[in-house]
């Protein structure tokens, strides 16, 4: 599954065209983050809700997904180099 989540890709387009014009992408992103950002996932596809709520949910979901991807890459790199991985929690 491929989801365009970078600010250069979908962000400005959502702001200009609205989330309803990209319903399929919103639903795919909601599916992708439902396990670790359930509130954002629900708000992304709440078509009875406000546009601003869906845009905010997109930002939260995007951030959560990017963090998840970065964590997975760091763990993979640590495993490849034989070094232990840790995560600093602020």
N, C-alpha and C positions, 0 to 999 in steps of 0.2 A: 504494500500500500504506500502510495506517495502522497504527502500532504504538503502543499505550499504554505509555509508558516513564516517565512522571513518577512521582515517589515518592507523590504524592497518589492516583494511579490504581492502578497494578499492585503496587507494593511492599508495602503493608500487606495486600493481598489474597493475595499469594503467601505472606507470613508466616503468615497465618491458615489458608488453604486448601491450601497446598502447591503445588509446581510441577506435579505430575501432573494436578491439576485444571485447569491452564491450559496443557496440552501444546501446543495449537495456537499460542498466543501465544509460547511458548518457541521453537517451531520457526520461526516467522516472524522473531523477533528473531535467532535463530542465522543464518538466511539473510541477514539485513540486515547483520550484522557479520562474517560469515565472511571477507571480503576483507581486513579490517584488524585483526581480533581473532580469529584462527582458534582459539586455545586456549579462549577464552571461548565461542565458538560451539560447539565440540565438547563442552565440559562442560555447556552448557545442555541439550543433547539426549542426554546420556549417562544413559539411564534405568536402567542397571545400577549407576550411581554413587550416591553419597549425596545426600540432600536438601540438606545444607549446602553441598556442592560446587556444586549447581545454583543455590542462592541466591547464593553468592559469585560464580559466573559471571554471574548476572543483573546484579549490581552492577557488575562489570567491563564487561560488554557495554553496559549503560546509560550508564556514564560515557564509554566510547569513542564511542558513537553520539552522545551529547550534544555531545562535543567536536567531532566531525566536522560536526555540524549548525551549531555556532557558527562553526567555521572557514569553512564554505561561505557562511554569512550575512555574515561579515566580508569575504570576498572579493567577494561580490556587491555589498555596499555600497561597497567601495573602487572597484570597476569603475564603478558608477553615478555616483560623485562624481569619477571621473578621478584618484583618488589611488592610488598604489601600495600594495599590502598587504604586510606582513611579519609574520612570526611569531617571537616571542621564544622561544627554546628554553632552558629552565633546566637 
